[in-house]
Each structure stands twice: as structure tokens, then as C-alpha cells.
């Protein structure tokens, strides 16, 4: 197979307000750590710095993963889906977890017959990391 050809097309950001889903996946294992959102500015800063940067919808600003917790994500690869409307970051998670609730992954619950069941234990204390 031939080497992939670079293309000028990146994610389909229609304008500066467009948010696209960004999935953070642990490089090497493929484990999904979290889903966040990126605008063009977050995407470009991620490419420029090699560190995951997202857009916080609740705060309305860029969110540089790890600025508060110290749990940074070093980006190893950036992939964009066929419709150019979803971003996949293969990251090296630095620190005990990606989840602000204290878990390695935000996906620590599984649907059981009687509701959601926690299938993992926390890896850090979020109160000690983020405060009250």
C-alpha cells in the first residue's frame, strides 16, 4: 500500500464557534479516556504544542488539560474521521487519570439490569486535586 498522501483539509470547523467532538484514547492500549469538545483554536493549539487542549462548554473558554490537576495529555497522533466532524487524539495520559471524578477514564460505569454499576475504583482523590 502507498503511503498516505497529505491533504490540506482538516476538521470541518464551519467558523470560530463550531465545536467538534474530540475523543481522547490512550496510545498503546486504545482505551477511551474521555470525550470533550474542540473549536478551531483548541485544535490548532493542540497541533502546535503537542498537548491536548479542549474547549470547555461550561466555562466558554479553552481548557488546557492538566492545568489544574497536573494530569496532562501528551498527544501522539491526531486522526480525523471520514466526515471531518470528529477528532480522535491518541494520547499519553500523564498522571493518574483523565476523569475529573477521580478515575483513569470517564467510562468507569457499566449499564447493569438495575442501573449503572461502577466497574473500577478511583485512581485519585478529586477533592484533593481540584478542591471543593
LINQUI-V328510 format. One record per residue. N is the residue number from 1. NEAR is the number of other ideal C-beta (glycine too) atoms within 10 Angstrom. Layout:
n->(N | N)
near->(NEAR | NEAR)
//
This chain:
n->(1 | 2 | 3 | 4 | 5 | 6 | 7 | 8 | 9 | 10 | 11 | 12 | 13 | 14 | 15 | 16 | 17 | 18 | 19 | 20 | 21 | 22 | 23 | 24 | 25 | 26 | 27 | 28 | 29 | 30 | 31 | 32 | 33 | 34 | 35 | 36 | 37 | 38 | 39 | 40 | 41 | 42 | 43 | 44 | 45 | 46 | 47 | 48 | 49 | 50 | 51 | 52 | 53 | 54 | 55 | 56 | 57 | 58 | 59 | 60 | 61 | 62 | 63 | 64 | 65 | 66 | 67 | 68 | 69 | 70 | 71 | 72 | 73 | 74 | 75 | 76 | 77 | 78 | 79 | 80 | 81 | 82 | 83 | 84 | 85 | 86 | 87 | 88 | 89 | 90 | 91 | 92 | 93 | 94 | 95 | 96 | 97 | 98 | 99 | 100 | 101 | 102 | 103 | 104 | 105 | 106 | 107 | 108 | 109 | 110 | 111 | 112 | 113 | 114 | 115 | 116 | 117 | 118 | 119 | 120 | 121 | 122 | 123 | 124 | 125 | 126 | 127 | 128 | 129 | 130 | 131 | 132)
near->(3 | 4 | 5 | 6 | 5 | 6 | 7 | 4 | 8 | 14 | 19 | 13 | 18 | 9 | 7 | 8 | 9 | 15 | 15 | 21 | 13 | 24 | 17 | 25 | 20 | 18 | 17 | 9 | 9 | 8 | 14 | 15 | 24 | 23 | 13 | 24 | 16 | 26 | 20 | 18 | 14 | 24 | 22 | 14 | 17 | 23 | 12 | 9 | 12 | 13 | 17 | 28 | 25 | 25 | 22 | 13 | 11 | 6 | 8 | 7 | 11 | 15 | 19 | 18 | 26 | 18 | 12 | 12 | 17 | 11 | 20 | 17 | 28 | 16 | 20 | 14 | 10 | 18 | 11 | 17 | 14 | 6 | 8 | 13 | 14 | 17 | 23 | 16 | 25 | 17 | 26 | 13 | 24 | 14 | 16 | 17 | 23 | 27 | 21 | 14 | 12 | 18 | 22 | 21 | 18 | 17 | 16 | 19 | 14 | 10 | 8 | 9 | 5 | 6 | 7 | 10 | 11 | 10 | 10 | 14 | 9 | 15 | 16 | 19 | 10 | 16 | 9 | 8 | 16 | 13 | 7 | 4)
//
